């Protein structure tokens, strides 16, 4: 089983050779996935009516949906980001090193700054800016408190863990295909 990679209006996704896209994930249209990034099982990344850009060493965990808004907003995801299982990332910007919790929804025109966190299950409504060092939670999401060094200490290690796990999966699939 392979990931579903397909064009939209003749534009194919561009995936770095060392990125991992899991079997069963779908990547469609004007999508660029950077080096060391991983897209896990059951994700849908649909760059059909605008562009999606995903940086290096970012992990997009199982069941996440990433989309855009026609003529208004692409989706821009930086480097070293963890996006938890079943998140919905829609036509927004996630800056380098932010953290998006499981089941979170980030809507059109939002910006999640570097070093910010959107809690699991949060709903960040259109046009909001989550500033560096802030934790937003709830539905609709609101500033809950400043993040501590303890809160953010594990984020780089988690991003590296998923980059390494993606390499392991990719190498295993490549080895099995060669057998």
N, CA, C and O atoms as a DFTB+ gen file, in Angstrom:
716 C
 N C O
     1  1       0.840      -1.178       0.000
     2  2       0.000       0.000       0.000
     3  2       0.884       1.239       0.000
     4  3       1.880       1.295       0.721
     5  1       0.532       2.208      -0.787
     6  2       1.301       3.442      -0.914
     7  2       0.431       4.624      -0.531
     8  3      -0.791       4.508      -0.439
     9  1       1.076       5.768      -0.309
    10  2       0.259       6.973      -0.133
    11  2      -0.432       7.315      -1.450
    12  3      -0.007       6.873      -2.517
    13  1      -1.484       8.093      -1.365
    14  2      -2.162       8.584      -2.562
    15  2      -1.555       9.937      -2.894
    16  3      -1.749      10.910      -2.165
    17  1      -0.823       9.993      -3.989
    18  2      -0.230      11.238      -4.479
    19  2      -0.867      11.500      -5.826
    20  3      -0.792      10.664      -6.726
    21  1      -1.499      12.667      -5.972
    22  2      -2.153      12.939      -7.241
    23  2      -2.108      14.429      -7.568
    24  3      -2.016      15.275      -6.678
    25  1      -2.175      14.725      -8.850
    26  2      -2.162      16.132      -9.254
    27  2      -3.553      16.738      -9.172
    28  3      -4.563      16.038      -9.099
    29  1      -3.566      18.056      -9.188
    30  2      -4.790      18.798      -9.413
    31  2      -4.464      19.841     -10.474
    32  3      -3.546      20.644     -10.308
    33  1      -5.224      19.820     -11.566
    34  2      -4.980      20.700     -12.712
    35  2      -3.524      20.657     -13.155
    36  3      -2.912      21.681     -13.463
    37  1      -2.994      19.448     -13.178
    38  2      -1.643      19.219     -13.683
    39  2      -0.517      19.515     -12.710
    40  3       0.650      19.340     -13.060
    41  1      -0.826      19.957     -11.504
    42  2       0.216      20.258     -10.514
    43  2       0.308      19.103      -9.520
    44  3      -0.649      18.783      -8.815
    45  1       1.498      18.485      -9.487
    46  2       1.761      17.365      -8.591
    47  2       2.375      17.861      -7.285
    48  3       3.036      18.900      -7.268
    49  1       2.166      17.136      -6.202
    50  2       2.880      17.454      -4.962
    51  2       4.388      17.289      -5.161
    52  3       4.827      16.472      -5.970
    53  1       5.169      18.065      -4.424
    54  2       6.621      17.953      -4.392
    55  2       7.001      17.524      -2.983
    56  3       6.729      18.228      -2.011
    57  1       7.631      16.365      -2.888
    58  2       7.962      15.798      -1.580
    59  2       9.461      15.555      -1.520
    60  3      10.020      14.880      -2.385
    61  1      10.109      16.100      -0.504
    62  2      11.556      15.914      -0.332
    63  2      11.872      14.421      -0.289
    64  3      11.102      13.637       0.265
    65  1      13.003      14.030      -0.874
    66  2      13.351      12.600      -0.916
    67  2      13.445      11.943       0.459
    68  3      13.212      10.740       0.585
    69  1      13.782      12.715       1.486
    70  2      13.915      12.113       2.810
    71  2      12.700      12.371       3.708
    72  3      12.752      12.108       4.910
    73  1      11.623      12.877       3.139
    74  2      10.361      12.993       3.891
    75  2       9.662      11.637       3.873
    76  3       9.931      10.803       3.009
    77  1       8.773      11.426       4.824
    78  2       7.996      10.188       4.871
    79  2       6.522      10.523       4.764
    80  3       5.993      11.320       5.539
    81  1       5.863       9.904       3.791
    82  2       4.408      10.001       3.666
    83  2       3.886       8.570       3.799
    84  3       4.192       7.709       2.974
    85  1       3.112       8.330       4.828
    86  2       2.661       6.980       5.178
    87  2       1.687       6.418       4.154
    88  3       0.957       7.164       3.502
    89  1       1.684       5.106       4.020
    90  2       0.649       4.467       3.218
    91  2      -0.727       4.889       3.716
    92  3      -0.980       4.937       4.919
    93  1      -1.607       5.192       2.770
    94  2      -2.951       5.599       3.113
    95  2      -3.136       7.091       3.316
    96  3      -4.271       7.565       3.380
    97  1      -2.043       7.847       3.418
    98  2      -2.158       9.309       3.470
    99  2      -2.398       9.808       2.050
   100  3      -1.965       9.177       1.086
   101  1      -3.091      10.944       1.921
   102  2      -3.379      11.534       0.610
   103  2      -2.751      12.912       0.535
   104  3      -2.949      13.745       1.419
   105  1      -1.981      13.151      -0.541
   106  2      -1.362      14.452      -0.779
   107  2      -1.708      14.834      -2.216
   108  3      -1.358      14.130      -3.162
   109  1      -2.404      15.964      -2.360
   110  2      -3.005      16.303      -3.651
   111  2      -2.652      17.730      -4.041
   112  3      -2.783      18.654      -3.239
   113  1      -2.200      17.901      -5.290
   114  2      -2.052      19.220      -5.885
   115  2      -0.826      19.981      -5.445
   116  3       0.245      19.401      -5.266
   117  1      -0.982      21.287      -5.269
   118  2       0.124      22.214      -5.047
   119  2       0.578      22.168      -3.591
   120  3       0.307      23.072      -2.800
   121  1       1.278      21.085      -3.268
   122  2       1.775      20.838      -1.919
   123  2       3.271      20.604      -2.006
   124  3       3.742      19.848      -2.856
   125  1       4.021      21.257      -1.123
   126  2       5.459      21.005      -0.996
   127  2       5.705      20.546       0.431
   128  3       5.302      21.208       1.387
   129  1       6.379      19.393       0.565
   130  2       6.724      18.837       1.873
   131  2       8.240      18.806       1.976
   132  3       8.914      18.198       1.144
   133  1       8.775      19.463       3.001
   134  2      10.207      19.649       3.163
   135  2      10.931      18.450       3.739
   136  3      10.315      17.470       4.157
   137  1      12.263      18.547       3.753
   138  2      13.113      17.441       4.200
   139  2      12.857      17.046       5.653
   140  3      12.647      17.890       6.524
   141  1      12.882      15.737       5.879
   142  2      12.746      15.203       7.220
   143  2      11.347      15.270       7.798
   144  3      11.128      14.836       8.929
   145  1      10.395      15.803       7.048
   146  2       9.026      15.885       7.557
   147  2       8.324      14.545       7.404
   148  3       8.726      13.703       6.602
   149  1       7.268      14.365       8.190
   150  2       6.515      13.113       8.128
   151  2       5.024      13.407       8.144
   152  3       4.532      14.261       8.881
   153  1       4.332      12.662       7.299
   154  2       2.875      12.743       7.177
   155  2       2.377      11.332       7.468
   156  3       2.707      10.393       6.743
   157  1       1.585      11.183       8.527
   158  2       1.256       9.863       9.032
   159  2      -0.059       9.335       8.477
   160  3      -0.728       9.997       7.683
   161  1      -0.408       8.152       8.903
   162  2      -1.514       7.375       8.365
   163  2      -2.831       8.144       8.423
   164  3      -3.171       8.753       9.438
   165  1      -3.558       8.103       7.318
   166  2      -4.887       8.676       7.265
   167  2      -4.957      10.191       7.126
   168  3      -6.040      10.766       7.231
   169  1      -3.836      10.841       6.895
   170  2      -3.861      12.300       6.705
   171  2      -4.354      12.641       5.302
   172  3      -4.171      11.871       4.359
   173  1      -4.981      13.806       5.184
   174  2      -5.381      14.344       3.882
   175  2      -4.825      15.757       3.781
   176  3      -5.136      16.620       4.601
   177  1      -3.992      15.984       2.755
   178  2      -3.387      17.291       2.513
   179  2      -3.775      17.677       1.097
   180  3      -3.269      17.110       0.128
   181  1      -4.685      18.655       0.982
   182  2      -5.305      18.943      -0.309
   183  2      -5.019      20.369      -0.741
   184  3      -5.674      21.314      -0.303
   185  1      -4.010      20.504      -1.624
   186  2      -3.643      21.795      -2.194
   187  2      -4.262      21.977      -3.563
   188  3      -3.556      22.068      -4.567
   189  1      -5.582      22.029      -3.602
   190  2      -6.255      22.104      -4.898
   191  2      -6.561      23.535      -5.314
   192  3      -6.278      23.901      -6.454
   193  1      -7.120      24.349      -4.446
   194  2      -7.517      25.689      -4.856
   195  2      -6.591      26.774      -4.297
   196  3      -6.873      27.964      -4.437
   197  1      -5.506      26.369      -3.674
   198  2      -4.442      27.265      -3.210
   199  2      -3.280      26.369      -2.802
   200  3      -3.393      25.144      -2.842
   201  1      -2.170      26.976      -2.413
   202  2      -0.961      26.202      -2.120
   203  2      -0.841      25.824      -0.654
   204  3      -1.388      26.481       0.231
   205  1      -0.102      24.735      -0.427
   206  2       0.259      24.295       0.915
   207  2       1.766      24.099       0.927
   208  3       2.322      23.427       0.058
   209  1       2.419      24.688       1.912
   210  2       3.866      24.571       2.065
   211  2       4.163      24.063       3.467
   212  3       3.711      24.635       4.459
   213  1       4.936      22.972       3.536
   214  2       5.296      22.356       4.809
   215  2       6.807      22.315       4.871
   216  3       7.452      21.795       3.961
   217  1       7.381      22.859       5.938
   218  2       8.828      22.976       6.070
   219  2       9.514      21.669       6.429
   220  3       8.987      20.582       6.191
   221  1      10.693      21.798       7.005
   222  2      11.552      20.666       7.358
   223  2      11.234      20.158       8.764
   224  3      10.861      20.926       9.650
   225  1      11.389      18.858       8.943
   226  2      11.302      18.208      10.256
   227  2       9.994      18.495      10.992
   228  3       9.971      18.603      12.218
   229  1       8.927      18.615      10.241
   230  2       7.595      18.809      10.809
   231  2       6.854      17.486      10.740
   232  3       6.961      16.759       9.752
   233  1       6.098      17.170      11.795
   234  2       5.336      15.920      11.773
   235  2       3.854      16.220      11.858
   236  3       3.381      16.978      12.705
   237  1       3.147      15.586      10.937
   238  2       1.706      15.747      10.815
   239  2       1.118      14.374      11.142
   240  3       1.192      13.440      10.343
   241  1       0.541      14.280      12.320
   242  2       0.170      12.976      12.850
   243  2      -1.174      12.487      12.321
   244  3      -1.953      13.234      11.728
   245  1      -1.408      11.215      12.560
   246  2      -2.503      10.440      11.980
   247  2      -3.842      11.175      11.984
   248  3      -4.247      11.774      12.980
   249  1      -4.517      11.108      10.826
   250  2      -5.871      11.612      10.712
   251  2      -6.008      13.113      10.543
   252  3      -7.127      13.625      10.508
   253  1      -4.915      13.823      10.439
   254  2      -4.970      15.283      10.290
   255  2      -5.421      15.654       8.883
   256  3      -5.088      14.976       7.911
   257  1      -6.186      16.743       8.789
   258  2      -6.623      17.293       7.506
   259  2      -6.039      18.686       7.362
   260  3      -6.146      19.516       8.265
   261  1      -5.414      18.935       6.204
   262  2      -4.861      20.256       5.895
   263  2      -5.448      20.702       4.567
   264  3      -5.372      19.985       3.569
   265  1      -6.044      21.915       4.562
   266  2      -6.659      22.431       3.353
   267  2      -6.449      23.935       3.279
   268  3      -5.738      24.507       4.105
   269  1      -7.064      24.577       2.294
   270  2      -6.842      25.980       1.935
   271  2      -8.172      26.654       1.642
   272  3      -9.216      26.001       1.661
   273  1      -8.146      27.965       1.368
   274  2      -9.346      28.676       0.944
   275  2      -9.098      29.286      -0.422
   276  3      -8.141      30.038      -0.607
   277  1      -9.950      28.968      -1.371
   278  2      -9.801      29.425      -2.749
   279  2      -9.688      30.950      -2.825
   280  3     -10.532      31.689      -2.317
   281  1      -8.609      31.388      -3.481
   282  2      -8.419      32.797      -3.753
   283  2      -8.093      33.662      -2.557
   284  3      -7.898      34.867      -2.716
   285  1      -8.025      33.091      -1.359
   286  2      -7.772      33.901      -0.161
   287  2      -6.535      33.476       0.598
   288  3      -5.622      34.275       0.806
   289  1      -6.500      32.202       1.021
   290  2      -5.432      31.773       1.914
   291  2      -4.892      30.409       1.512
   292  3      -5.646      29.453       1.331
   293  1      -3.569      30.336       1.377
   294  2      -2.897      29.051       1.350
   295  2      -2.673      28.621       2.797
   296  3      -3.113      29.283       3.737
   297  1      -1.982      27.507       2.948
   298  2      -1.598      27.037       4.279
   299  2      -0.088      26.926       4.306
   300  3       0.521      26.311       3.430
   301  1       0.512      27.533       5.331
   302  2       1.972      27.626       5.440
   303  2       2.384      27.087       6.800
   304  3       2.050      27.651       7.842
   305  1       3.116      25.981       6.764
   306  2       3.520      25.272       7.970
   307  2       5.043      25.257       7.984
   308  3       5.671      24.748       7.056
   309  1       5.628      25.810       9.025
   310  2       7.079      25.970       9.095
   311  2       7.826      24.702       9.476
   312  3       7.346      23.586       9.280
   313  1       9.007      24.909      10.021
   314  2       9.939      23.845      10.391
   315  2       9.746      23.425      11.848
   316  3       9.359      24.233      12.693
   317  1      10.023      22.140      12.129
   318  2      10.082      21.655      13.493
   319  2       8.777      21.752      14.261
   320  3       8.777      22.015      15.464
   321  1       7.674      21.543      13.573
   322  2       6.350      21.655      14.190
   323  2       5.778      20.261      14.435
   324  3       5.945      19.355      13.619
   325  1       5.112      20.108      15.553
   326  2       4.328      18.912      15.817
   327  2       2.851      19.284      15.702
   328  3       2.372      20.213      16.353
   329  1       2.142      18.532      14.856
   330  2       0.698      18.672      14.716
   331  2       0.097      17.346      15.171
   332  3       0.320      16.309      14.546
   333  1      -0.660      17.384      16.254
   334  2      -1.196      16.177      16.860
   335  2      -2.250      15.486      16.015
   336  3      -2.759      16.040      15.041
   337  1      -2.560      14.271      16.409
   338  2      -3.538      13.426      15.715
   339  2      -4.861      14.158      15.515
   340  3      -5.336      14.866      16.402
   341  1      -5.444      13.974      14.338
   342  2      -6.787      14.447      13.989
   343  2      -6.970      15.954      14.086
   344  3      -8.077      16.425      14.346
   345  1      -5.909      16.711      13.882
   346  2      -6.058      18.166      13.844
   347  2      -6.654      18.570      12.498
   348  3      -6.575      17.823      11.522
   349  1      -7.251      19.760      12.459
   350  2      -7.741      20.351      11.219
   351  2      -7.036      21.692      11.058
   352  3      -7.240      22.613      11.849
   353  1      -6.210      21.789      10.032
   354  2      -5.410      22.984       9.759
   355  2      -5.942      23.560       8.459
   356  3      -5.778      22.954       7.399
   357  1      -6.582      24.731       8.529
   358  2      -7.277      25.248       7.358
   359  2      -6.863      26.673       7.031
   360  3      -7.206      27.608       7.755
   361  1      -6.124      26.836       5.937
   362  2      -5.852      28.161       5.362
   363  2      -5.249      29.116       6.387
   364  3      -5.745      30.225       6.586
   365  1      -4.184      28.676       7.028
   366  2      -3.570      29.453       8.098
   367  2      -2.053      29.350       8.010
   368  3      -1.516      28.702       7.112
   369  1      -1.375      29.989       8.940
   370  2       0.089      29.949       9.007
   371  2       0.508      29.429      10.373
   372  3       0.078      29.939      11.408
   373  1       1.356      28.403      10.357
   374  2       1.963      27.873      11.578
   375  2       3.457      28.162      11.473
   376  3       4.143      27.593      10.625
   377  1       3.958      29.038      12.328
   378  2       5.367      29.417      12.265
   379  2       6.250      28.347      12.908
   380  3       5.786      27.524      13.698
   381  1       7.541      28.381      12.546
   382  2       8.519      27.403      13.019
   383  2       8.381      27.148      14.519
   384  3       8.235      28.076      15.314
   385  1       8.430      25.860      14.884
   386  2       8.530      25.484      16.280
   387  2       7.291      25.684      17.126
   388  3       7.387      25.663      18.353
   389  1       6.126      25.879      16.517
   390  2       4.910      25.932      17.331
   391  2       4.420      24.501      17.564
   392  3       4.997      23.543      17.048
   393  1       3.358      24.374      18.340
   394  2       2.839      23.048      18.702
   395  2       1.315      23.093      18.602
   396  3       0.669      23.973      19.171
   397  1       0.753      22.133      17.872
   398  2      -0.694      22.041      17.699
   399  2      -1.150      20.720      18.307
   400  3      -0.706      19.656      17.876
   401  1      -2.023      20.775      19.295
   402  2      -2.459      19.583      20.009
   403  2      -3.442      18.726      19.217
   404  3      -3.984      19.149      18.196
   405  1      -3.655      17.516      19.715
   406  2      -4.565      16.565      19.083
   407  2      -5.971      17.140      18.975
   408  3      -6.489      17.731      19.923
   409  1      -6.581      16.959      17.809
   410  2      -7.946      17.368      17.611
   411  2      -8.172      18.867      17.559
   412  3      -9.319      19.313      17.539
   413  1      -7.115      19.647      17.535
   414  2      -7.256      21.105      17.461
   415  2      -7.716      21.506      16.062
   416  3      -7.450      20.809      15.083
   417  1      -8.414      22.644      15.985
   418  2      -8.850      23.223      14.723
   419  2      -8.272      24.629      14.644
   420  3      -8.498      25.453      15.531
   421  1      -7.525      24.898      13.574
   422  2      -6.970      26.224      13.335
   423  2      -7.539      26.695      12.008
   424  3      -7.297      26.087      10.965
   425  1      -8.307      27.797      12.054
   426  2      -9.109      28.209      10.905
   427  2      -8.456      29.312      10.065
   428  3      -7.345      29.759      10.349
   429  1      -9.163      29.725       9.049
   430  2      -8.689      30.648       8.020
   431  2      -8.083      31.925       8.585
   432  3      -8.646      32.575       9.465
   433  1      -6.919      32.259       8.048
   434  2      -6.267      33.516       8.359
   435  2      -5.585      33.572       9.709
   436  3      -5.038      34.611      10.076
   437  1      -5.603      32.487      10.452
   438  2      -4.927      32.467      11.753
   439  2      -3.417      32.395      11.560
   440  3      -2.924      31.878      10.558
   441  1      -2.700      32.923      12.541
   442  2      -1.252      32.782      12.607
   443  2      -0.923      32.249      13.995
   444  3      -1.308      32.831      15.008
   445  1      -0.206      31.134      14.021
   446  2       0.285      30.569      15.269
   447  2       1.787      30.831      15.260
   448  3       2.522      30.222      14.482
   449  1       2.239      31.731      16.117
   450  2       3.632      32.168      16.092
   451  2       4.579      31.091      16.624
   452  3       4.163      30.157      17.311
   453  1       5.859      31.246      16.288
   454  2       6.913      30.355      16.789
   455  2       6.851      30.293      18.311
   456  3       6.746      31.317      18.985
   457  1       6.919      29.071      18.838
   458  2       6.928      28.912      20.279
   459  2       5.577      29.038      20.946
   460  3       5.507      29.106      22.173
   461  1       4.491      29.072      20.168
   462  2       3.143      29.117      20.731
   463  2       2.551      27.713      20.732
   464  3       3.022      26.827      20.018
   465  1       1.507      27.521      21.545
   466  2       0.849      26.214      21.617
   467  2      -0.663      26.372      21.550
   468  3      -1.254      27.215      22.226
   469  1      -1.272      25.533      20.711
   470  2      -2.718      25.396      20.655
   471  2      -3.029      24.052      21.304
   472  3      -2.568      23.011      20.836
   473  1      -3.802      24.076      22.372
   474  2      -4.072      22.869      23.151
   475  2      -4.930      21.870      22.388
   476  3      -5.611      22.218      21.424
   477  1      -4.883      20.625      22.841
   478  2      -5.719      19.579      22.269
   479  2      -7.182      20.011      22.341
   480  3      -7.650      20.514      23.363
   481  1      -7.896      19.802      21.225
   482  2      -9.312      20.097      21.168
   483  2      -9.683      21.557      21.038
   484  3     -10.869      21.887      21.012
   485  1      -8.707      22.438      20.955
   486  2      -8.991      23.875      20.859
   487  2      -9.547      24.227      19.484
   488  3      -9.258      23.552      18.496
   489  1     -10.351      25.293      19.429
   490  2     -10.872      25.825      18.179
   491  2     -10.412      27.276      18.070
   492  3     -10.934      28.163      18.745
   493  1      -9.407      27.500      17.191
   494  2      -8.899      28.846      16.967
   495  2      -9.687      29.425      15.801
   496  3      -9.525      29.002      14.657
   497  1     -10.542      30.400      16.104
   498  2     -11.465      30.944      15.120
   499  2     -10.749      31.861      14.126
   500  3      -9.643      32.327      14.400
   501  1     -11.373      32.121      12.976
   502  2     -10.701      32.830      11.884
   503  2     -10.042      34.146      12.303
   504  3     -10.595      34.945      13.058
   505  1      -8.826      34.328      11.768
   506  2      -8.104      35.581      11.913
   507  2      -7.371      35.790      13.219
   508  3      -6.757      36.840      13.408
   509  1      -7.410      34.837      14.121
   510  2      -6.732      35.009      15.411
   511  2      -5.218      34.840      15.255
   512  3      -4.742      34.133      14.367
   513  1      -4.479      35.508      16.142
   514  2      -3.024      35.374      16.211
   515  2      -2.679      34.866      17.608
   516  3      -2.971      35.516      18.611
   517  1      -2.049      33.686      17.651
   518  2      -1.575      33.117      18.908
   519  2      -0.104      33.491      18.992
   520  3       0.713      33.013      18.206
   521  1       0.225      34.339      19.940
   522  2       1.577      34.908      20.015
   523  2       2.571      33.926      20.635
   524  3       2.202      33.019      21.381
   525  1       3.834      34.139      20.302
   526  2       4.927      33.335      20.851
   527  2       4.809      33.273      22.369
   528  3       4.565      34.283      23.030
   529  1       4.987      32.071      22.907
   530  2       4.973      31.903      24.352
   531  2       3.597      31.814      24.978
   532  3       3.475      31.811      26.203
   533  1       2.549      31.741      24.154
   534  2       1.194      31.659      24.689
   535  2       0.605      30.261      24.512
   536  3       0.904      29.566      23.541
   537  1      -0.235      29.862      25.466
   538  2      -1.050      28.651      25.380
   539  2      -2.492      29.091      25.201
   540  3      -3.046      29.812      26.031
   541  1      -3.099      28.640      24.089
   542  2      -4.515      28.898      23.839
   543  2      -5.257      27.573      23.942
   544  3      -4.779      26.544      23.463
   545  1      -6.433      27.606      24.573
   546  2      -7.237      26.394      24.744
   547  2      -8.706      26.788      24.748
   548  3      -9.055      27.956      24.919
   549  1      -9.562      25.782      24.554
   550  2     -10.998      25.975      24.627
   551  2     -11.648      26.116      23.265
   552  3     -10.985      26.101      22.229
   553  1     -12.977      26.254      23.297
   554  2     -13.749      26.368      22.065
   555  2     -14.854      27.396      22.268
   556  3     -15.877      27.083      22.877
   557  1     -14.669      28.613      21.770
   558  2     -13.520      29.054      20.980
   559  2     -12.278      29.219      21.864
   560  3     -12.376      29.473      23.064
   561  1     -11.113      29.066      21.237
   562  2      -9.852      29.147      21.975
   563  2      -9.588      30.577      22.425
   564  3      -9.882      31.547      21.727
   565  1      -9.025      30.660      23.614
   566  2      -8.620      31.941      24.195
   567  2      -7.272      31.738      24.890
   568  3      -6.884      30.612      25.202
   569  1      -6.577      32.828      25.122
   570  2      -5.322      32.772      25.868
   571  2      -5.612      32.226      27.269
   572  3      -6.445      32.764      27.998
   573  1      -4.915      31.158      27.628
   574  2      -5.075      30.579      28.965
   575  2      -3.973      31.028      29.906
   576  3      -4.224      31.365      31.063
   577  1      -2.730      31.028      29.389
   578  2      -1.602      31.430      30.234
   579  2      -0.339      31.480      29.391
   580  3      -0.307      30.967      28.273
   581  1       0.703      32.102      29.937
   582  2       1.996      32.023      29.261
   583  2       2.556      30.604      29.405
   584  3       2.319      29.926      30.405
   585  1       3.289      30.182      28.404
   586  2       3.963      28.887      28.479
   587  2       5.217      29.014      29.346
   588  3       5.842      30.073      29.406
   589  1       5.568      27.927      30.009
   590  2       6.797      27.897      30.803
   591  2       7.877      27.163      30.015
   592  3       7.594      26.487      29.026
   593  1       9.109      27.309      30.468
   594  2      10.202      26.557      29.853
   595  2       9.945      25.058      29.960
   596  3      10.303      24.294      29.064
   597  1       9.329      24.646      31.050
   598  2       8.997      23.232      31.238
   599  2       7.991      22.762      30.184
   600  3       8.095      21.642      29.685
   601  1       7.009      23.623      29.843
   602  2       6.017      23.282      28.829
   603  2       6.664      23.003      27.479
   604  3       6.279      22.060      26.787
   605  1       7.628      23.806      27.108
   606  2       8.193      23.760      25.756
   607  2       9.472      22.943      25.638
   608  3       9.948      22.709      24.528
   609  1      10.032      22.507      26.750
   610  2      11.336      21.843      26.745
   611  2      11.391      20.618      25.840
   612  3      12.413      20.375      25.199
   613  1      10.321      19.849      25.777
   614  2      10.336      18.607      25.004
   615  2       9.987      18.752      23.537
   616  3      10.090      17.778      22.792
   617  1       9.575      19.937      23.091
   618  2       9.123      20.084      21.711
   619  2      10.192      19.737      20.686
   620  3       9.898      18.991      19.751
   621  1      11.422      20.238      20.810
   622  2      12.433      19.868      19.796
   623  2      12.698      18.362      19.763
   624  3      12.869      17.786      18.689
   625  1      12.732      17.734      20.915
   626  2      12.972      16.288      20.965
   627  2      11.816      15.531      20.324
   628  3      12.036      14.522      19.654
   629  1      10.591      16.002      20.520
   630  2       9.448      15.336      19.902
   631  2       9.512      15.455      18.383
   632  3       9.255      14.481      17.675
   633  1       9.850      16.636      17.876
   634  2       9.980      16.805      16.428
   635  2      11.076      15.896      15.883
   636  3      10.898      15.285      14.829
   637  1      12.203      15.796      16.578
   638  2      13.291      14.915      16.129
   639  2      12.873      13.450      16.215
   640  3      13.226      12.658      15.342
   641  1      12.135      13.084      17.241
   642  2      11.643      11.708      17.366
   643  2      10.814      11.325      16.142
   644  3      11.000      10.250      15.571
   645  1       9.905      12.204      15.743
   646  2       9.060      11.892      14.592
   647  2       9.866      11.902      13.291
   648  3       9.571      11.119      12.388
   649  1      10.868      12.762      13.176
   650  2      11.739      12.733      11.989
   651  2      12.465      11.393      11.921
   652  3      12.555      10.789      10.852
   653  1      12.985      10.923      13.060
   654  2      13.679       9.632      13.101
   655  2      12.719       8.475      12.826
   656  3      13.065       7.533      12.113
   657  1      11.527       8.547      13.385
   658  2      10.537       7.493      13.160
   659  2      10.144       7.442      11.682
   660  3       9.997       6.361      11.113
   661  1       9.976       8.600      11.072
   662  2       9.675       8.659       9.644
   663  2      10.786       8.037       8.815
   664  3      10.514       7.308       7.861
   665  1      12.049       8.320       9.173
   666  2      13.190       7.708       8.463
   667  2      13.141       6.193       8.592
   668  3      13.369       5.473       7.620
   669  1      12.841       5.710       9.799
   670  2      12.779       4.266      10.031
   671  2      11.692       3.623       9.174
   672  3      11.932       2.595       8.540
   673  1      10.509       4.213       9.151
   674  2       9.415       3.693       8.321
   675  2       9.795       3.726       6.844
   676  3       9.574       2.750       6.127
   677  1      10.371       4.850       6.378
   678  2      10.733       4.992       4.966
   679  2      11.769       3.939       4.579
   680  3      11.648       3.301       3.533
   681  1      12.782       3.759       5.417
   682  2      13.827       2.769       5.138
   683  2      13.255       1.355       5.106
   684  3      13.635       0.548       4.258
   685  1      12.341       1.055       6.030
   686  2      11.724      -0.262       6.049
   687  2      10.894      -0.516       4.780
   688  3      10.966      -1.592       4.187
   689  1      10.110       0.484       4.376
   690  2       9.319       0.334       3.145
   691  2      10.209       0.189       1.922
   692  3       9.920      -0.605       1.027
   693  1      11.289       0.955       1.886
   694  2      12.232       0.867       0.749
   695  2      12.884      -0.509       0.702
   696  3      13.028      -1.101      -0.368
   697  1      13.279      -1.015       1.877
   698  2      13.916      -2.340       1.964
   699  2      12.942      -3.428       1.510
   700  3      13.322      -4.332       0.765
   701  1      11.686      -3.340       1.959
   702  2      10.708      -4.359       1.578
   703  2      10.387      -4.294       0.080
   704  3      10.160      -5.328      -0.549
   705  1      10.366      -3.100      -0.485
   706  2      10.094      -2.955      -1.928
   707  2      11.220      -3.559      -2.766
   708  3      10.990      -4.053      -3.871
   709  1      12.446      -3.513      -2.223
   710  2      13.600      -4.056      -2.965
   711  2      13.688      -5.574      -2.874
   712  3      14.380      -6.197      -3.679
   713  1      13.014      -6.171      -1.928
   714  2      13.085      -7.644      -1.741
   715  2      12.292      -8.384      -2.810
   716  3      12.245      -9.614      -2.803
